[in-house]
């Protein structure tokens, strides 16, 4: 996530320097090539997290459920939902890419236009989802930190739970009074 933020910051700097005041690139071809590199770098960066991203989200959701409500940021559920939706879209784009790649002629290898163009299309379509992870992925770290620094909330005492506990032992009778 940190690397994705660095890629985005580098892109923003490039874009600011290579566009006019209205946002139009000075050299559309060079700008497009740089955008394609940004997309590929961001995909490659996220690809290290993607295999276990679903587990990270599931863990964070469970952790939030165990936090005291006063320690939960109101934006966390929304951010987790946005990350989950982005991950689903990324998984779909990856499946589409694998289908396209498998349908390419045997001569289509990395470095050929047909292969590289198809891959660049996948990366470009994935950009907004990857940007979502770069922008909101730190919520996973925030939730983890919150669970490390705060005691868990007390579990609610349900009727079934109360009935399953042993009844308290009756109070011992006071010792007999001895009269003399």
Number of C-alpha atoms within 10 A of each C-alpha: 19 12 13 22 15 13 19 19 12 13 17 12 11 14 18 13 12 17 15 11 9 6 10 12 17 13 10 12 10 12 17 12 12 15 19 19 17 20 26 20 17 24 22 14 18 19 13 11 12 16 11 10 18 15 11 15 19 12 14 22 17 10 17 20 12 16 18 16 11 8 15 16 13 10 9 18 15 11 19 20 13 17 25 19 14 19 21 14 17 22 15 13 17 16 12 13 17 14 11 14 17 11 10 14 10 8 9 15 13 11 9 10 11 16 17 14 14 15 20 18 16 21 26 19 15 24 20 15 21 27 20 18 24 22 17 17 22 14 20 20 12 15 21 15 11 19 18 11 9 11 12 16 13 9 8 7 8 9 8 8 9 10 9 9 8 7 8 6 6 6 6 6 6 6 6 6 6 5 4 3
